Amino acid sequence: MKYTPLSIPDVVLIKPQVFGDHRGFFLETFRQDDFETHVGNYHFVQDNHSKSTKGILRGLHYQIKQPQGKLVRVTSGTVFDVAVDIRKSSPWFGQWVGEILSAENKNMLWVPPGFAHGFYVMSDEAEFSYKCTDYYAPQHERSILWNDSDIAVDWPLDKEPVLSAKDAQAITLVSAEVFK
């Protein structure tokens, strides 16, 4: 695998080596020793999988306690995946990075604890899979508004996104609980 730190260097784009022939393909999606060498010593405790249709925007989510690092990938379709640094002590506080993840490119994104995370579905459907470093704790979950002008994510929208009721009620970064 090739590990490339992004403009916020704690967020890492991971490009797996894909072996393909007339029968299909094979790739490793995770290898603990390799991950520790290139990203850090994290322990994953939960795997999640979601399916969404075109125009769905999920996020920007985080847990203020029990923060989750997420290793994300798309197994079907295409999404624009975003990580926002919400660590007040970070030189990148309030900045974002985004990558297109798809079943075709097979890339993964490491979103460390201390970041808000979200994605927008660009294809007709997308299945999104991710490993988490801590358990889901709904009592600690928070949402930052997807279109907060202080963050100014450049979402590749072709129409107004479809949000959950929770995400429609999200707050701005300036009003949000953040990490030290």
Secondary structure as GFF3:
##gff-version 3
##sequence-region A 1 180
A	DSSP	beta_strand	2	5	.	.	.	ID=ss1
A	DSSP	beta_strand	12	15	.	.	.	ID=ss2
A	DSSP	beta_strand	19	21	.	.	.	ID=ss3
A	DSSP	beta_strand	24	26	.	.	.	ID=ss4
A	DSSP	alpha_helix	32	38	.	.	.	ID=ss5
A	DSSP	beta_strand	46	53	.	.	.	ID=ss6
A	DSSP	beta_strand	57	63	.	.	.	ID=ss7
A	DSSP	beta_strand	70	76	.	.	.	ID=ss8
A	DSSP	beta_strand	78	85	.	.	.	ID=ss9
A	DSSP	beta_strand	96	102	.	.	.	ID=ss10
A	DSSP	beta_strand	108	111	.	.	.	ID=ss11
A	DSSP	beta_strand	115	121	.	.	.	ID=ss12
A	DSSP	beta_strand	125	132	.	.	.	ID=ss13
A	DSSP	three_ten_helix	138	140	.	.	.	ID=ss14
A	DSSP	beta_strand	141	143	.	.	.	ID=ss15
A	DSSP	alpha_helix	165	168	.	.	.	ID=ss16
A	DSSP	three_ten_helix	173	175	.	.	.	ID=ss17
###
